[in-house]
Amino acid sequence: MKKRPNRLKRGDTIGIIAPSSPPDQKSLHKSLQFIEALGLNYKMGESVNSVYGYLAGTDDERLDDLHQMFADPNIAGIICACGGYGAARYTDRINFDLIAHNPKVFWGYSDITFLHTAIERYAGFVTFHGPMLASDVGKDTFQEKSAKMFEQLFEPTVLQYDESFASIETFHPGQCQGELVGGNLSLLSNGIGTKFEVNTKGKILIIEDVDEEPYRVDCMLNQLRQAHKFDDVAGIIIADFSHAEPQKRKVSLTLDEVFEHYFGNLSIPIVKDVKIGHCQPHFAVPLGANAFLDADEKTITIQPGVK
C-alpha cells in the first residue's frame, strides 16, 4: 500500500494552485466560502491569476507553484482550482525527491490525472481524485453528496460506493482487490510511452472522460490495450463519460459497444456508470489506496487515504 499523507485539521492552511489551465475567477472566488466552511485557511499560488493562452501562466510559473506548495511546511494540503490542459508539459521537470519528502494531501482530477500518476510512481503516496474548486465547488450544480466527500481528508475513513450514492452497474461479475489507479482516459492514453504511464498490474483501474465521442474513446482504449494495460489489471471501474454523444461521426458505435469490444472478453470484475469524474454527484477517491471491488453486489470499498 502507498504511504498516506497526514489528515487535515481545522485551522490548517491549504494551497490552491492551477497546474493546467486558468480557472474561472468568479467560480473560484465563490468556492472559497466552502473552504472556509471546512475550517481551512488558504494560500493562492502565483499562477492562479495568470493567463498564458490556454495555460495558467508559463510552465515555469505553474511548476514553481507546485514545488513551493509541497516545500512549504505551513501548507497542509493542496487543492487544484481546475484542470484543462498543461500539467504534462512540465511533469518531466518535477522534483519528485522534494515531493516524496513532503507528502501531503493533493486533490484534483481531469488533467490532474497526469500528476496523480506521476506522484504515485515517483513519490509513492496516496493522492485524491475529487472535485475541484473553480470547476465544481464554485458552481450552482455542485451537490451536497460531492461536498461530503471532502470529509475523508479530516478523518481516516473507509469509503463505500454503492447504489445509495448513485448509479453502478455490473459489466462483468466477480470480486477483486488492489490499489486504485487511473482517472481521465485522455491523460492515461497520453502517458503511454512516457515514464509516467500508468501501472495497472494487479490494480483496479478507473477510467472517465468528458466531451469524447465513441470513436475517440475507442482510439484511447485501443492505445491502452496495445500497451498491454488490460493484460494484468485486477478489475476495472468504468466511471462517468459525460457528453459522449456522436458529433463528428454521426454514424457511430455506441459507447457500450466500444466498452464491450475492449472489455467483453476480460474475465475480471468490471462495473460501469460509476459517478466518478466530470459529473454530479462526484465520488472522490484516494488513488493508491487499497480497494475491494464486488461487481456482483455492486459495491466498491476503499481504505482510508489519510493517516
C-alpha positions in Angstrom: 0.0 0.0 0.0 1.2 3.5 -0.7 2.1 5.9 2.0 -0.7 8.1 3.2 -0.5 11.8 3.8 -1.4 13.3 7.2 -5.1 14.2 7.7 -6.1 17.8 7.6 -7.2 19.6 10.7 -9.4 22.6 11.2 -7.3 25.7 11.1 -4.8 24.2 8.6 -3.8 26.1 5.5 -4.2 24.6 2.1 -2.5 25.7 -1.1 -4.6 26.4 -4.1 -2.9 26.0 -7.5 -3.8 25.9 -11.2 -1.4 23.3 -12.6 -3.0 23.4 -16.1 -5.5 26.0 -17.5 -6.6 29.3 -15.9 -9.6 28.9 -13.6 -12.8 30.9 -13.9 -12.2 33.6 -11.3 -15.8 34.1 -10.3 -16.3 30.4 -9.7 -13.0 30.1 -7.8 -13.9 33.1 -5.6 -17.3 31.5 -4.8 -15.6 28.2 -3.9 -13.6 29.9 -1.1 -16.6 30.1 1.1 -16.7 26.3 1.0 -13.0 26.1 2.0 -13.7 28.5 4.9 -16.7 26.4 6.0 -14.5 23.4 6.2 -12.4 25.4 8.8 -9.5 25.8 6.5 -7.3 28.7 5.6 -5.9 29.0 2.1 -2.9 30.4 0.2 -3.1 31.1 -3.6 -0.4 30.0 -5.9 1.1 32.8 -8.0 -0.2 31.4 -11.3 -3.8 31.1 -10.2 -4.5 34.6 -11.6 -2.2 34.2 -14.6 -3.3 33.6 -18.2 -0.9 32.5 -20.8 -3.1 31.4 -23.7 -4.8 28.2 -22.6 -2.4 27.9 -19.7 -2.5 29.4 -16.2 0.9 31.1 -16.6 4.0 29.7 -18.1 5.2 26.1 -17.4 7.9 27.5 -15.1 5.4 29.5 -13.1 3.0 26.6 -12.7 5.8 24.2 -11.8 7.2 26.7 -9.3 3.7 26.9 -7.6 3.6 23.1 -7.3 7.1 22.9 -5.8 6.5 25.8 -3.4 3.3 24.4 -2.1 4.9 21.0 -1.4 8.0 22.6 0.1 6.2 25.0 2.4 5.8 23.4 5.9 2.9 25.7 6.6 0.8 24.2 3.8 -1.0 21.0 5.0 -2.6 20.1 1.6 -3.0 21.2 -2.0 -6.3 21.5 -3.8 -6.4 22.3 -7.6 -8.5 25.1 -8.8 -9.3 23.4 -12.2 -7.9 21.1 -14.9 -8.0 21.9 -18.6 -4.7 21.2 -20.2 -1.0 21.6 -19.5 0.2 19.6 -16.5 2.0 17.1 -18.6 4.1 19.9 -20.2 6.4 20.1 -17.1 6.0 16.8 -15.4 9.4 15.6 -16.5 10.9 18.6 -14.6 9.1 17.9 -11.3 11.4 17.4 -8.3 10.0 14.2 -7.1 12.5 13.9 -4.2 11.1 17.1 -2.9 7.5 15.9 -3.2 8.3 12.4 -1.7 9.9 14.0 1.4 6.9 16.3 1.9 3.8 14.1 1.4 0.6 15.9 1.8 -3.0 15.9 0.6 -3.1 16.5 -3.2 -6.6 16.8 -4.7 -7.9 17.2 -8.2 -8.9 15.3 -11.4 -9.2 15.6 -15.1 -5.9 17.0 -16.5 -4.5 16.5 -12.9 -4.6 12.7 -13.7 -1.1 13.1 -15.2 0.2 14.4 -11.9 -1.6 11.8 -9.9 0.1 9.0 -11.9 3.5 10.7 -11.7 3.3 11.2 -8.0 2.1 7.6 -7.5 5.0 6.3 -9.4 7.9 8.5 -8.3 6.8 9.9 -4.8 4.9 6.8 -3.7 2.0 8.3 -1.7 -1.8 8.4 -2.0 -3.4 11.4 -3.9 -7.1 12.3 -4.3 -9.2 12.2 -7.4 -12.0 14.6 -6.5 -14.0 17.8 -7.4 -12.0 21.0 -7.9 -12.7 24.5 -6.7 -13.5 26.5 -9.8 -14.6 23.6 -11.9 -17.1 22.1 -9.5 -17.3 23.6 -5.9 -18.0 27.1 -7.0 -20.8 26.2 -9.4 -24.5 26.1 -8.7 -24.6 22.5 -9.8 -22.3 21.3 -7.0 -24.2 18.8 -4.9 -24.1 18.0 -1.2 -23.1 14.4 -1.8 -20.0 15.7 -3.5 -19.3 18.2 -0.7 -19.4 15.4 1.9 -16.5 13.6 0.1 -14.1 16.2 1.4 -14.7 14.9 4.9 -12.4 11.9 4.2 -9.5 14.4 4.4 -10.1 15.1 8.1 -10.5 11.6 9.4 -9.3 8.2 8.1 -12.5 6.9 6.6 -13.4 3.6 4.8 -15.4 4.7 1.8 -18.1 2.6 0.2 -19.7 3.3 -3.1 -23.0 1.6 -3.8 -26.4 2.4 -5.2 -27.3 4.5 -2.2 -24.8 7.1 -3.5 -25.5 6.9 -7.2 -25.7 4.5 -10.2 -23.5 1.5 -10.6 -24.0 -1.5 -12.9 -22.3 -4.9 -13.2 -20.5 -5.2 -16.5 -18.7 -8.4 -15.6 -19.2 -10.3 -12.3 -16.6 -11.2 -9.7 -14.6 -9.7 -6.9 -11.1 -8.4 -6.7 -8.9 -6.2 -4.6 -6.0 -3.9 -5.4 -4.8 -0.4 -5.4 -6.9 2.2 -7.2 -5.2 3.8 -10.2 -6.3 5.8 -13.2 -8.6 8.8 -13.8 -9.1 10.7 -17.0 -8.8 8.4 -20.0 -7.3 11.0 -22.3 -4.5 11.6 -19.9 -3.9 7.9 -19.3 -3.7 7.5 -23.0 -1.3 10.4 -23.4 1.0 8.9 -20.9 1.6 5.7 -22.8 5.3 5.5 -23.9 6.4 8.0 -21.3 8.0 7.3 -17.9 4.7 8.4 -16.4 2.5 5.8 -17.9 0.0 4.2 -15.6 1.0 0.9 -13.9 -2.1 -1.3 -14.0 -0.6 -4.7 -12.9 -2.7 -6.1 -10.1 -4.5 -2.7 -9.7 -8.1 -1.6 -10.1 -8.3 0.8 -13.0 -10.7 3.8 -13.0 -11.4 5.4 -16.4 -13.6 8.5 -17.0 -13.8 11.3 -19.6 -15.9 14.2 -20.9 -16.8 15.5 -24.3 -15.2 12.5 -26.1 -17.5 10.8 -28.6 -17.3 7.0 -29.0 -14.7 6.8 -31.8 -12.3 8.9 -29.6 -12.9 6.6 -26.6 -12.3 3.7 -28.9 -9.0 5.2 -30.0 -7.8 5.7 -26.4 -8.8 2.3 -25.2 -7.1 0.7 -28.2 -3.9 2.5 -27.2 -4.1 1.2 -23.7 -4.9 -2.3 -25.0 -1.9 -2.4 -27.3 0.3 -1.1 -24.4 -0.9 -4.3 -22.5 -2.6 -2.2 -19.8 -5.5 -4.6 -19.6 -3.4 -7.8 -19.5 -2.8 -8.0 -15.8 -5.3 -5.5 -14.4 -7.3 -6.8 -11.4 -10.6 -5.0 -12.2 -12.0 -2.0 -14.0 -14.3 0.8 -12.9 -15.9 2.4 -15.9 -16.8 5.8 -14.5 -18.6 8.7 -15.9 -18.4 9.6 -19.6 -20.3 12.8 -19.9 -21.4 14.3 -23.3 -20.1 11.3 -25.2 -22.8 11.5 -28.0 -21.5 11.2 -31.6 -20.9 14.7 -33.1 -18.3 14.5 -35.8 -19.2 10.9 -36.9 -23.0 10.7 -36.8 -22.9 7.0 -37.8 -21.3 5.5 -34.8 -20.9 2.6 -32.4 -22.5 3.3 -29.1 -20.3 3.8 -26.1 -21.5 0.5 -24.7 -20.5 -1.3 -27.9 -17.0 0.2 -27.6 -16.7 -1.0 -24.0 -17.9 -4.4 -25.0 -15.3 -4.6 -27.7 -12.4 -3.9 -25.3 -13.7 -5.4 -22.0 -16.2 -8.1 -23.1 -13.6 -10.9 -23.2 -11.9 -9.9 -19.9 -12.5 -12.4 -17.1 -12.2 -9.8 -14.4 -14.8 -7.9 -12.3 -15.9 -4.7 -14.1 -18.6 -2.2 -13.1 -19.8 0.8 -15.1 -21.8 4.0 -14.9 -20.0 4.9 -11.7 -20.3 8.6 -10.7 -16.6 9.4 -10.6 -15.4 12.2 -12.9 -17.0 15.2 -14.7 -20.3 14.6 -13.1 -22.6 15.4 -10.1 -22.6 13.8 -7.7 -18.9 13.1 -7.9 -17.5 10.4 -5.6 -13.9 11.4 -4.6 -11.4 8.5 -4.2 -7.9 8.2 -2.8 -5.7 6.9 -5.7 -3.1 4.4 -4.4 -5.3 3.2 -1.6 -6.4 -0.4 -1.4 -9.9 -1.2 -2.6 -12.2 -4.1 -2.9 -14.5 -4.3 -5.9 -17.5 -6.6 -5.7 -19.2 -6.4 -9.1 -21.8 -8.9 -8.1 -23.1 -6.8 -5.1 -22.2 -3.6 -7.0 -20.1 -2.2 -4.3 -16.6 -0.6 -4.1 -15.0 -0.4 -0.7 -11.9 1.8 -0.3 -9.4 2.0 2.5 -8.6 5.5 4.1 -6.4 7.9 2.1 -5.1 9.8 5.1 -3.5 8.8 8.4 
